[in-house]
Amino acid sequence: MNPIQEQLTALGGVFLAAVLVDKIAKTGQVTEAGLTCMLGSLLIRDPKDTLEVYGGDDLALREGYRALIGALERDPSTLQREPLRYALSMLGLERQLAKREDMLEVIGKRLPQIQSQVEHFGPAHENVIAACGALYQDTLSTLRQRIQVHGDMRNLQQPNNASKIRALLLAGIRSARLWRQLGGHRWQLVISRRKLLKELYPLMRNE
């Protein structure tokens, strides 16, 4: 993979988290595959490439790529407005997190504990989701900037859905951090739209 493709893979993770948050908020449903992909991405250490963070298969990120393409094309018929808002908010929160060594330290200490739970229960188990959600609540949700999730209140008020949303936001911000580490910058989404789309379209060729 070239550097742009590596960045787009991580950005696809941000947008996948955003799409899944939107689905839970509106329908109360989310695929276990998507949830497993994103929660698993929190726990991968020393991957051989960026795709390995997401299970080694572009297919898992397909919904994220689709939302990203809609955002870059700026076509009202394909633009997913809420996921775009969540994705941009996660990119903004990552910038705040980068300045908080104390918060990064807490996250760094608690992720290995979550890894132990994953080994015992599996990545999409309710205990793992609850632990990831609690980690988000104890750290990122205390920052001044907050992500306001919109949807059906009947879905949002269910504790297990709230935990899934927080866990996915944590995973999305981890992907945002990875994107920055790979050289991603927010201005690329405006200035380099065509270049990014040229690299993205092939990732959707099997649709």
C-alpha positions in Angstrom: 0.0 0.0 0.0 1.2 3.5 -0.8 1.2 6.2 1.9 -2.2 7.7 0.7 -3.8 4.3 0.8 -2.5 3.7 4.3 -4.0 7.0 5.4 -7.3 6.2 3.7 -7.5 2.9 5.5 -7.3 4.6 8.8 -9.7 7.3 7.7 -12.1 4.5 6.6 -11.9 3.3 10.2 -13.0 6.8 11.4 -15.9 6.9 9.0 -16.9 3.2 9.8 -17.1 4.1 13.5 -19.3 7.1 12.5 -21.6 5.1 10.4 -22.1 2.4 13.1 -22.8 5.1 15.7 -25.4 6.6 13.4 -27.0 3.1 12.9 -27.2 2.4 16.6 -28.7 5.8 17.3 -31.4 5.5 14.6 -32.2 1.8 14.6 -30.7 0.3 17.7 -29.0 -2.3 15.5 -25.4 -2.8 14.4 -23.6 -5.7 12.7 -21.3 -7.8 14.9 -18.8 -7.8 12.1 -18.5 -4.0 12.2 -18.4 -3.8 15.9 -15.7 -6.6 16.0 -13.7 -4.8 13.4 -13.7 -1.5 15.3 -13.2 -2.8 18.8 -10.5 -5.1 17.6 -8.7 -2.1 16.1 -8.2 -0.7 19.6 -6.0 -3.6 20.6 -3.7 -4.3 17.7 -0.1 -3.5 18.5 2.8 -3.4 16.0 0.7 -4.2 12.8 2.6 -5.0 9.7 0.5 -2.5 7.8 -2.6 -0.3 8.5 -5.1 -2.8 7.1 -4.0 -5.4 9.7 -5.4 -3.0 12.3 -8.9 -3.7 10.9 -8.5 -7.5 10.5 -6.5 -7.5 7.2 -9.5 -7.1 4.9 -10.8 -4.0 3.1 -14.3 -5.6 3.1 -14.7 -4.8 6.8 -14.2 -1.1 6.1 -16.5 -0.9 3.1 -19.3 1.1 4.8 -16.7 3.5 6.1 -15.2 4.0 2.6 -18.7 4.5 1.1 -19.4 7.3 3.7 -16.0 8.9 3.0 -16.6 8.9 -0.7 -19.9 10.5 -0.2 -18.3 13.2 1.9 -15.5 13.8 -0.7 -17.8 13.8 -3.7 -20.2 16.3 -2.0 -23.1 14.8 -3.8 -26.3 15.5 -1.8 -27.7 12.1 -2.8 -24.9 10.1 -1.3 -23.7 12.4 1.5 -24.3 10.8 4.9 -24.6 14.0 7.0 -24.7 12.6 10.5 -21.7 10.2 10.0 -19.8 13.0 8.4 -20.4 15.2 11.4 -19.4 12.4 13.8 -16.2 11.7 11.8 -15.2 15.4 11.8 -15.9 15.6 15.5 -13.7 12.5 16.2 -10.9 14.1 14.2 -11.2 17.2 16.3 -11.3 15.3 19.6 -8.2 13.4 18.6 -6.4 16.8 18.3 -7.4 17.6 21.9 -6.4 14.1 23.1 -2.9 14.5 21.6 -2.3 17.4 24.0 -3.3 15.4 27.1 -0.5 13.1 28.2 -2.4 12.2 31.3 -5.4 11.0 29.3 -3.2 9.0 26.9 -1.5 7.4 29.9 -4.9 6.2 31.3 -6.0 4.8 27.9 -2.6 3.1 27.5 -2.9 1.4 30.9 -6.5 0.3 30.5 -6.4 -1.1 27.0 -4.3 -4.2 28.1 -6.9 -4.9 30.7 -9.6 -4.8 27.9 -7.3 -7.1 25.9 -7.5 -9.7 28.7 -11.3 -9.5 28.6 -11.2 -10.0 24.8 -9.1 -13.1 25.2 -11.6 -14.4 27.7 -14.9 -13.4 26.2 -14.3 -12.4 22.6 -14.2 -8.9 21.0 -17.9 -8.1 20.8 -18.9 -9.4 24.2 -21.0 -7.0 26.3 -18.3 -6.9 29.0 -15.7 -5.8 26.5 -18.1 -3.2 25.0 -18.9 -1.9 28.5 -15.2 -1.6 29.4 -14.5 0.3 26.2 -17.5 2.5 26.8 -16.4 3.2 30.3 -12.9 4.1 29.2 -14.3 6.7 26.7 -16.6 8.1 29.4 -13.7 8.4 31.9 -11.4 10.1 29.4 -12.6 11.6 26.1 -16.1 12.5 27.3 -14.6 14.8 29.9 -13.0 17.1 27.3 -14.7 20.4 26.6 -15.7 19.4 23.0 -18.5 16.8 23.1 -19.9 14.6 20.3 -23.7 15.0 20.3 -25.3 11.9 18.9 -28.7 12.3 17.3 -31.3 9.5 16.9 -34.3 7.8 18.4 -34.2 8.4 22.2 -35.6 4.9 22.7 -32.4 3.6 21.3 -30.1 6.1 22.9 -31.4 5.6 26.4 -30.7 1.8 26.4 -27.5 1.3 28.4 -26.1 -1.3 26.1 -26.6 1.0 23.1 -24.9 3.9 24.9 -21.9 1.6 25.7 -21.7 0.6 22.1 -21.7 4.2 20.9 -19.0 5.2 23.4 -16.9 2.2 22.5 -17.2 3.0 18.8 -16.3 6.7 19.4 -13.2 5.5 21.3 -12.3 3.2 18.4 -13.0 6.0 15.8 -10.7 8.4 17.7 -8.0 5.7 17.8 -8.3 5.5 14.0 -8.1 9.3 13.8 -4.9 9.1 15.8 -3.5 6.5 13.4 -4.5 8.7 10.4 -2.5 11.6 11.9 0.5 9.3 12.6 0.4 8.3 9.0 0.6 11.9 7.8 -3.1 12.6 7.5 -4.2 16.3 7.8 -7.7 17.7 7.8 -6.9 20.1 4.9 -6.4 17.1 2.6 -10.2 16.5 2.8 -10.7 19.9 1.1 -7.6 20.4 -1.0 -6.8 16.8 -2.1 -10.4 15.5 -2.6 -9.8 14.3 -6.2 -6.6 12.6 -5.4 -8.2 10.8 -2.4 -11.2 9.8 -4.5 -8.9 8.3 -7.2 -7.3 6.1 -4.5 -10.7 5.3 -2.9 -12.7 4.2 -5.9 -10.6 1.0 -6.5 -11.3 -0.1 -2.9 -15.1 -0.2 -3.8 -14.6 -2.0 -7.1 -16.0 -5.3 -5.8 -19.4 -3.9 -4.9 
